[in-house]
Each structure stands twice: as structure tokens, then as C-alpha cells.
């Protein structure tokens, strides 16, 4: 996927000034206005290192719409980049990141990574359709193409459609489907993710749905109870496509919660019982590990940021959120497999 803009007449402005106007929308809520004001104070330069994570890019760089054929209702833009060395495309609505699509196969990753090193900045669905971006594959494996299809559907939404945006769990496909009535907009799964994932499908999907409802028409936010959720037996695991297992341990896991919440951990950061973290006796701080509950097969990826547990026979002490993801809150302890992950 050699994402190059063709033609010298197509200019992409990579730096948006702090006073740059946000694309027009019929309604702007107080929450959205505050969000826009916050963005104006941030560094809005596009990342120059395309191998870096785009998580720090809050506002998409502006495009020169005067030189492209963009419909008046067009509110989306797309930023091709690399995420953890995987080709990706982040879909923006009114210059705010909504969802990131990842490449679904790895066969051409090396070539894709090379082509993404050539910074093309932010593009629009219209530019892609007009062939101004070369070598876009019209396939579900191409993140830029998937982002384009989703963006075009969002651009066709009316303000009244915003209140109809919701999500439904599809058991057959094992994914959340974000839709308006019977029209599917996109899915949320391990290849279509929230940039700063909570490692919980419900929370990620709800954030995406509510942001889309707000940005397309100022519709009120939904609660978890308002969307059809997955069966509790299906655990969410963060994408592991770029991880390799360095080593493995087996033993008993426990968890710790409210009493330590807000206190300093051994790494120096404050313990957050709602974060996907864990304590280990020897692993370096920051190590990512995949923990599997051997009683039910549920898995979760956590980051080591504390020391412990200091009870014989136990090999890892999980945060409350991690224990919940593994289905072991009630039992308190469970036999687990701990896989130490590396890039």
C-alpha cells in the first residue's frame, strides 16, 4: 500500500493553526465547544515520524479543501500512519479522532511500512475516490479503504440521524456493529479500535458511539444499558498481532483493589484499580504480559507497574479491572498462565 498523493495541485496542510476553524455542523453542543477550545491550545502539528504512535495526535491536521471536491456536509478526514509498526488509518470527524482501522494481514507489512514512511498527511474520502492516493486496495484488508467506506457513510448522515446511532453485539461475527437503523457504519473489534483503548469492548464501543452522536448532531450520550452488549463469557483482549511471547509462567493470580487505589505503586505511579495493570516480583516496570485464567480461558493484557504478590504460590497480583476482565473477582484467586510479551 504505497499511499502517495498524486499531482502537485493537491496540497495537504500539515500544520493547523490554533485558531483554525472546525468544519461546519448544524448543531454544536457545549461539550463539543469545550472540546474544540481545548484542541486550540494543543500542538496541532502533524507527527513527522510516521513510525511513531498517533495516540498523541488529538486534532487532525487541516486539509486544503478549496483544492478538492468535498461535499458541503463532508465532516470526515483520514490519517494514514503506523500503529505499533502496523499499517493503520485513523478516521477523524470534525478533526477529532474517532476510530483507527488496522491492517488485517501481515504478509505485506514490510512494504506497507516503507510506503507509510512517506508522509502524505491527512486525506479525504473524495481524494481517495478520485484516485489522488495511489495503490489503495479496495479490500477489507486495507485500513485506508475501510476508513474511506466508513467516512463516506458518516458524511451522508443527517443531523437527525445522530440520535439513532447505536451499537449492537453480533455474536456470529464476534464484533460490535455501529449502525443507524439498518445501516451499518463500521465495526469495533481487534482491527478497528479506539486509539487509547480501555481494554474493554463495551467501554471502547460506547466512547466511539457517543463521540459520533455528539459530533454529527449533538445527540445525548448513551449508557452501557442502552446498547446490546456481548455475553459476559466473551472476554475482551487488546490486539496482540505485533506481540511475540518471550517466556511463560504458570501459577496462582490474585487481585488488589480499593484500599490501595490512589496510593503510590513501587514504580512511582499511583495505583489505579480501574487500569489494566499488575504487580510482579521481578519483571521490569512497563512489561506487557498476557494473563489467561485457566479456569475459564478468558485473557487480558496488563502492564507491570508494581511489586508483588508477597504470598507463597502466587505469581501475579492484578488490578481490579484486570481481575474483572478475567472473571475472577468473586473467587479472588485463580490459576493462570502469564505470557511475557515483546515486540
C-alpha positions as CSV (number, residue, x, y, z in Angstrom):
1,X,0.0,0.0,0.0
2,X,2.0,2.9,-1.3
3,X,0.0,5.8,-0.1
4,X,1.3,8.7,-2.2
5,X,-0.7,11.8,-3.2
6,X,-0.5,12.3,-6.9
7,X,-0.4,15.7,-8.6
8,X,1.3,18.8,-7.3
9,X,-2.0,20.6,-7.2
10,X,-3.2,18.6,-4.2
11,X,-1.7,20.3,-1.1
12,X,-2.2,19.0,2.4
13,X,-1.6,21.5,5.1
14,X,0.2,19.6,7.9
15,X,0.0,22.3,10.5
16,X,-3.3,23.7,11.7
17,X,-3.1,27.0,13.5
18,X,-4.6,27.3,16.9
19,X,-7.4,29.4,15.5
20,X,-8.3,27.0,12.7
21,X,-12.0,26.7,12.1
22,X,-13.6,23.4,12.8
23,X,-15.7,22.1,9.9
24,X,-19.4,23.3,9.9
25,X,-22.0,21.3,11.6
26,X,-25.6,22.1,12.2
27,X,-25.5,21.8,15.9
28,X,-22.6,22.2,18.4
29,X,-23.2,21.2,22.0
30,X,-21.5,22.9,24.9
31,X,-19.4,19.7,25.4
32,X,-18.3,19.8,21.8
33,X,-17.4,23.5,22.0
34,X,-15.3,22.9,25.1
35,X,-13.6,20.1,23.3
36,X,-12.8,22.3,20.4
37,X,-11.5,25.0,22.7
38,X,-9.2,22.5,24.3
39,X,-7.8,21.5,21.0
40,X,-6.9,25.0,20.1
41,X,-4.4,25.1,22.9
42,X,-2.6,21.9,21.8
43,X,0.3,21.5,19.4
44,X,-1.6,20.7,16.2
45,X,1.4,19.8,14.0
46,X,1.2,16.5,12.3
47,X,3.7,13.9,13.5
48,X,6.8,13.9,11.4
49,X,7.9,10.5,12.5
50,X,5.5,8.1,10.7
51,X,6.7,5.2,12.8
52,X,5.5,6.9,16.0
53,X,2.2,6.3,17.6
54,X,-0.6,8.7,16.6
55,X,-2.2,8.5,20.0
56,X,-0.8,12.0,20.8
57,X,-2.4,13.5,17.7
58,X,-5.6,14.9,19.2
59,X,-6.6,17.1,16.3
60,X,-6.1,16.1,12.7
61,X,-4.1,18.5,10.6
62,X,-6.3,20.6,8.3
63,X,-6.6,19.9,4.6
64,X,-6.8,22.5,1.9
65,X,-10.5,21.8,1.0
66,X,-10.5,24.6,-1.6
67,X,-8.5,22.4,-3.9
68,X,-10.6,19.3,-3.5
69,X,-14.1,18.4,-4.5
70,X,-15.6,18.0,-1.0
71,X,-19.3,18.0,-0.4
72,X,-20.6,20.7,2.0
73,X,-21.7,18.0,4.5
74,X,-18.3,16.3,4.5
75,X,-17.1,16.2,8.1
76,X,-14.6,13.4,7.9
77,X,-10.9,13.1,7.1
78,X,-8.5,10.2,7.3
79,X,-4.9,10.0,8.5
80,X,-2.8,7.0,7.3
81,X,0.0,6.1,9.7
82,X,1.7,3.2,11.5
83,X,0.5,2.0,14.9
84,X,2.9,-0.4,16.6
85,X,4.5,-1.0,13.2
86,X,1.1,-2.0,11.7
87,X,-0.4,0.0,8.8
88,X,-3.3,1.9,10.1
89,X,-5.8,4.7,9.2
90,X,-7.4,6.9,11.8
91,X,-10.8,8.3,10.9
92,X,-11.5,11.8,12.1
93,X,-14.8,13.6,12.5
94,X,-14.5,17.4,12.7
95,X,-10.8,16.9,13.2
96,X,-11.3,14.7,16.3
97,X,-10.1,11.0,16.2
98,X,-13.0,8.6,16.2
99,X,-11.7,5.1,15.3
100,X,-8.5,3.5,14.0
101,X,-8.5,0.8,11.4
102,X,-5.6,-1.7,11.3
103,X,-4.4,-3.9,8.5
104,X,-5.8,-7.3,8.9
105,X,-3.0,-9.3,7.3
106,X,0.8,-9.1,7.8
107,X,2.1,-10.5,4.5
108,X,2.9,-7.1,3.1
109,X,3.7,-5.3,6.3
110,X,7.3,-4.6,5.4
111,X,6.3,-2.9,2.1
112,X,3.4,-1.2,3.8
113,X,5.6,0.2,6.5
114,X,8.1,1.5,3.9
115,X,5.4,3.3,1.9
116,X,3.8,4.8,5.0
117,X,7.2,6.3,5.8
118,X,6.4,8.8,3.1
119,X,4.3,11.3,4.9
120,X,1.1,12.2,2.9
121,X,-0.7,13.8,5.8
122,X,-4.5,13.9,6.1
123,X,-6.7,12.9,3.1
124,X,-10.4,13.0,2.4
125,X,-12.7,10.3,1.1
126,X,-13.2,12.4,-2.0
127,X,-9.4,12.4,-2.7
128,X,-9.2,8.6,-2.4
129,X,-12.2,8.1,-4.6
130,X,-10.8,10.4,-7.2
131,X,-7.6,8.3,-7.4
132,X,-5.4,11.0,-5.8
133,X,-3.9,8.5,-3.4
134,X,-2.1,5.7,-5.3
135,X,-2.2,2.0,-4.6
136,X,-5.2,1.9,-2.3
137,X,-6.5,-1.6,-2.4
138,X,-10.3,-1.9,-2.4
139,X,-10.3,-4.6,0.2
140,X,-11.3,-5.2,3.8
141,X,-7.6,-5.9,4.5
142,X,-6.7,-2.3,3.6
143,X,-7.2,0.0,6.6
144,X,-7.3,3.2,4.4
145,X,-10.1,1.7,2.2
146,X,-12.1,0.6,5.3
147,X,-11.8,4.0,6.7
148,X,-12.9,5.5,3.4
149,X,-16.1,3.4,3.4
150,X,-16.9,4.3,7.0
151,X,-16.2,8.0,6.3
152,X,-18.5,8.2,3.3
153,X,-21.4,6.7,5.3
154,X,-20.8,9.2,8.1
155,X,-20.7,12.1,5.7
156,X,-24.2,11.0,4.4
157,X,-25.7,11.2,7.9
158,X,-28.2,14.0,8.6
159,X,-28.3,15.8,11.9
160,X,-31.4,13.9,12.9
161,X,-29.6,10.6,12.3
162,X,-27.3,11.4,15.2
163,X,-29.8,10.3,17.8
164,X,-30.3,7.0,16.0
165,X,-26.6,6.0,16.2
166,X,-26.1,2.9,18.4
167,X,-24.2,-0.4,18.6
168,X,-25.2,-4.0,18.7
169,X,-23.2,-7.1,19.5
170,X,-23.0,-9.5,16.6
171,X,-22.4,-13.0,18.0
172,X,-21.7,-14.6,14.7
173,X,-19.0,-12.1,13.7
174,X,-17.9,-11.6,17.3
175,X,-17.8,-7.8,16.9
176,X,-19.8,-4.7,17.8
177,X,-21.6,-3.2,14.8
178,X,-22.1,0.6,15.0
179,X,-25.2,1.4,13.0
180,X,-28.0,3.8,12.2
181,X,-31.3,1.8,12.0
182,X,-30.4,-1.0,9.5
183,X,-27.3,0.8,8.0
184,X,-24.0,-0.5,9.3
185,X,-21.4,2.2,9.6
186,X,-18.4,0.2,10.9
187,X,-17.4,-2.5,13.4
188,X,-15.4,-2.3,16.6
189,X,-13.1,-5.2,17.1
190,X,-9.3,-6.0,17.3
191,X,-8.8,-4.5,13.8
192,X,-11.0,-1.4,14.4
193,X,-10.1,0.2,17.7
194,X,-10.2,3.2,20.0
195,X,-6.8,4.9,19.9
196,X,-6.4,4.9,23.6
197,X,-8.2,1.7,24.3
198,X,-9.7,0.9,27.7
199,X,-9.1,-2.8,27.0
200,X,-12.9,-3.3,27.4
201,X,-15.0,-3.7,24.3
202,X,-18.2,-2.2,25.9
203,X,-16.4,1.0,27.1
204,X,-14.5,1.4,23.9
205,X,-17.6,1.0,21.8
206,X,-19.6,3.3,24.0
207,X,-17.0,6.0,23.7
208,X,-16.9,5.8,19.9
209,X,-20.8,5.8,19.7
210,X,-21.2,8.7,22.0
211,X,-18.5,10.8,20.3
212,X,-20.1,10.1,16.9
213,X,-23.6,11.0,18.2
214,X,-22.2,14.3,19.5
215,X,-20.1,15.3,16.5
216,X,-22.7,14.5,13.9
217,X,-25.7,16.2,15.5
218,X,-25.2,16.9,19.2
219,X,-27.3,13.9,20.3
220,X,-27.2,13.0,24.0
221,X,-24.9,10.2,25.2
222,X,-25.9,6.6,25.7
223,X,-25.2,4.4,28.7
224,X,-24.0,0.8,28.6
225,X,-27.5,-0.3,29.2
226,X,-28.6,1.4,26.0
227,X,-26.6,-0.9,23.7
228,X,-26.9,-4.6,23.1
229,X,-23.8,-6.0,24.8
230,X,-21.8,-9.2,24.3
231,X,-22.3,-12.3,26.5
232,X,-20.2,-11.9,29.7
233,X,-18.4,-15.2,28.9
234,X,-16.6,-13.5,26.0
235,X,-13.6,-11.6,27.3
236,X,-12.0,-8.6,25.6
237,X,-8.3,-8.8,24.9
238,X,-6.3,-5.9,23.4
239,X,-4.9,-6.6,19.9
240,X,-1.7,-8.8,20.1
241,X,-0.8,-9.0,16.4
242,X,2.6,-7.4,17.0
243,X,3.5,-9.2,20.2
244,X,5.7,-12.2,20.4
245,X,5.8,-14.4,23.5
246,X,9.2,-14.2,25.2
247,X,8.5,-16.6,28.1
248,X,5.7,-18.1,30.1
249,X,4.9,-18.7,33.8
250,X,2.1,-20.6,35.5
251,X,0.8,-20.2,39.0
252,X,-1.9,-18.5,41.0
253,X,-3.1,-15.0,40.5
254,X,-4.8,-12.7,43.0
255,X,-6.0,-9.1,42.8
256,X,-6.0,-5.9,44.9
257,X,-8.4,-3.0,44.8
258,X,-9.9,-0.1,46.7
259,X,-7.6,0.1,49.7
260,X,-4.6,0.8,47.5
261,X,-6.4,3.0,45.0
262,X,-4.6,6.3,44.6
263,X,-1.5,5.2,46.5
264,X,2.0,5.2,45.1
265,X,3.0,1.9,43.5
266,X,6.5,0.6,43.5
267,X,7.1,2.1,40.1
268,X,6.3,5.6,41.4
269,X,2.9,6.0,39.6
270,X,-0.3,6.0,41.6
271,X,-2.2,2.7,41.6
272,X,-5.5,2.9,39.7
273,X,-7.8,-0.1,40.3
274,X,-9.6,0.7,37.0
275,X,-6.5,0.5,34.9
276,X,-5.2,-2.8,33.3
277,X,-2.1,-3.1,35.4
278,X,-0.5,-5.7,37.7
279,X,2.2,-6.3,40.3
280,X,5.0,-8.9,39.6
281,X,8.0,-9.7,41.8
282,X,10.8,-9.4,39.2
283,X,9.6,-8.3,35.7
284,X,10.7,-4.8,34.7
285,X,8.2,-2.0,35.0
286,X,6.3,-1.4,31.8
287,X,6.5,-5.0,30.7
288,X,3.3,-6.2,28.9
289,X,2.0,-9.6,29.9
290,X,-0.9,-11.6,28.7
291,X,-2.7,-13.4,31.5
292,X,-5.0,-16.3,30.9
293,X,-7.5,-17.6,33.5
294,X,-7.1,-21.4,33.2
295,X,-10.5,-21.9,34.8
296,X,-12.4,-20.2,32.0
297,X,-10.0,-19.4,29.2
298,X,-10.5,-15.6,29.4
299,X,-7.5,-13.4,28.7
300,X,-6.3,-9.9,29.3
301,X,-3.2,-7.9,28.6
302,X,-1.8,-5.9,31.5
303,X,1.2,-3.7,32.2
304,X,3.5,-4.3,35.1
305,X,3.8,-1.2,37.4
306,X,4.1,-2.6,40.9
307,X,5.8,-5.3,43.0
308,X,4.1,-8.3,44.5
309,X,2.4,-10.5,45.3
310,X,4.2,-11.5,48.5
311,X,2.2,-14.6,49.2
312,X,3.7,-18.1,48.6
313,X,2.5,-19.7,45.4
314,X,1.1,-16.6,43.8
315,X,2.9,-15.2,40.7
316,X,1.0,-12.0,39.8
317,X,-1.3,-9.5,41.6
318,X,-3.9,-8.0,39.2
319,X,-5.7,-4.7,39.4
320,X,-9.4,-4.9,39.9
321,X,-10.2,-4.1,36.3
322,X,-7.9,-6.8,35.1
323,X,-9.4,-9.3,37.5
324,X,-12.8,-8.4,36.3
325,X,-11.8,-9.0,32.7
326,X,-10.6,-12.4,33.7
327,X,-13.8,-13.3,35.6
328,X,-12.0,-13.8,38.9
329,X,-13.4,-11.0,41.1
330,X,-15.6,-13.4,43.0
331,X,-13.1,-16.1,43.6
332,X,-10.3,-13.7,44.5
333,X,-7.6,-16.1,43.2
334,X,-7.3,-18.3,40.1
335,X,-4.8,-20.5,38.3
336,X,-3.3,-18.5,35.4
337,X,-0.8,-18.6,32.6
338,X,1.3,-15.5,32.3
339,X,3.0,-14.8,29.0
340,X,5.7,-12.2,28.8
341,X,5.2,-10.3,25.6
342,X,7.7,-8.5,23.4
343,X,7.5,-6.6,20.1
